[in-house]
Amino acid sequence: MMARILGNNPNVFSFRELHFFEELCSAPDLYKSLPSKKREELFARLIAVQRQGYMLVRSIDQRYLNEAHAVLPSTGVENSIGVYAAYLVYETKLQKKSIPCEQTPRNLQYLDEILTYYKDDVRVVAMLRDPRDILLSQKRKWRRK
């Protein structure tokens, strides 16, 4: 809900939950150099998660690999966190917006890594909720679509 509220700003693009830090890359590997093929696969997986939904991605579609192959070399990134940052910028610009808003709740556990990489270019909104409210918000989620 918070991402939807922030997304009402015409400059903000709200991503789906990408689950980058806990699912696609581990903290010790964030700054390790990756071969270009691995970088492209990671970029393509981020595209797939955003466009199809985290639960629906089984394999990476060739069109996403082609898109990653076309876009990624111009970014000059060499590591996982660079791929993640480049993807956020790429998709946000594709949506004709200027501020990416990534909303994966578990990103809070990786706050040190995020703040270290982005330095002054990041804002964090941490919302504390009563667990009963979380359950209530999920009750009719299936009807939204």
Solvent accessible surface area in square Angstrom, and as a share of the most:
residue,aa,sasa,rsa
1,M,147,0.65
2,M,60,0.27
3,A,7,0.05
4,R,133,0.49
5,I,92,0.47
6,L,64,0.32
7,G,23,0.23
8,N,124,0.63
9,N,66,0.34
10,P,107,0.67
11,N,74,0.38
12,V,15,0.08
13,F,30,0.13
14,S,32,0.21
15,F,1,0.01
16,R,98,0.36
17,E,65,0.29
18,L,0,0.00
19,H,25,0.11
20,F,0,0.00
21,F,3,0.01
22,E,41,0.18
23,E,92,0.41
24,L,47,0.23
25,C,13,0.08
26,S,55,0.36
27,A,36,0.28
28,P,109,0.69
29,D,54,0.28
30,L,1,0.00
31,Y,112,0.42
32,K,119,0.50
33,S,85,0.55
34,L,41,0.20
35,P,86,0.54
36,S,65,0.42
37,K,140,0.59
38,K,112,0.47
39,R,36,0.13
40,E,31,0.14
41,E,53,0.24
42,L,21,0.10
43,F,0,0.00
44,A,0,0.00
45,R,68,0.25
46,L,0,0.00
47,I,0,0.00
48,A,0,0.00
49,V,4,0.02
50,Q,19,0.08
51,R,84,0.31
52,Q,53,0.24
53,G,5,0.05
54,Y,74,0.28
55,M,142,0.63
56,L,119,0.59
57,V,15,0.09
58,R,196,0.72
59,S,81,0.52
60,I,38,0.19
61,D,56,0.29
62,Q,110,0.49
63,R,145,0.53
64,Y,9,0.03
65,L,44,0.22
66,N,85,0.43
67,E,38,0.17
68,A,0,0.00
69,H,113,0.50
70,A,80,0.62
71,V,31,0.18
72,L,9,0.04
73,P,91,0.57
74,S,102,0.66
75,T,55,0.32
76,G,56,0.54
77,V,30,0.17
78,E,94,0.42
79,N,30,0.15
80,S,4,0.03
81,I,0,0.00
82,G,1,0.01
83,V,0,0.00
84,Y,7,0.03
85,A,13,0.10
86,A,14,0.11
87,Y,0,0.00
88,L,12,0.06
89,V,74,0.43
90,Y,42,0.16
91,E,2,0.01
92,T,3,0.01
93,K,140,0.59
94,L,85,0.43
95,Q,76,0.34
96,K,181,0.77
97,K,61,0.26
98,S,78,0.51
99,I,84,0.42
100,P,51,0.32
101,C,22,0.13
102,E,36,0.16
103,Q,71,0.32
104,T,5,0.03
105,P,93,0.59
106,R,126,0.46
107,N,17,0.09
108,L,95,0.47
109,Q,136,0.61
110,Y,38,0.15
111,L,49,0.24
112,D,113,0.59
113,E,44,0.20
114,I,16,0.08
115,L,76,0.38
116,T,84,0.49
117,Y,69,0.26
118,Y,48,0.18
119,K,149,0.63
120,D,120,0.62
121,D,126,0.65
122,V,35,0.20
123,R,195,0.71
124,V,67,0.39
125,V,89,0.51
126,A,66,0.51
127,M,90,0.40
128,L,173,0.86
129,R,90,0.33
130,D,51,0.27
131,P,96,0.60
132,R,179,0.65
133,D,70,0.36
134,I,75,0.38
135,L,132,0.66
136,L,116,0.58
137,S,37,0.24
138,Q,88,0.39
139,K,117,0.50
140,R,126,0.46
141,K,100,0.42
142,W,188,0.66
143,R,149,0.54
144,R,125,0.46
145,K,215,0.91
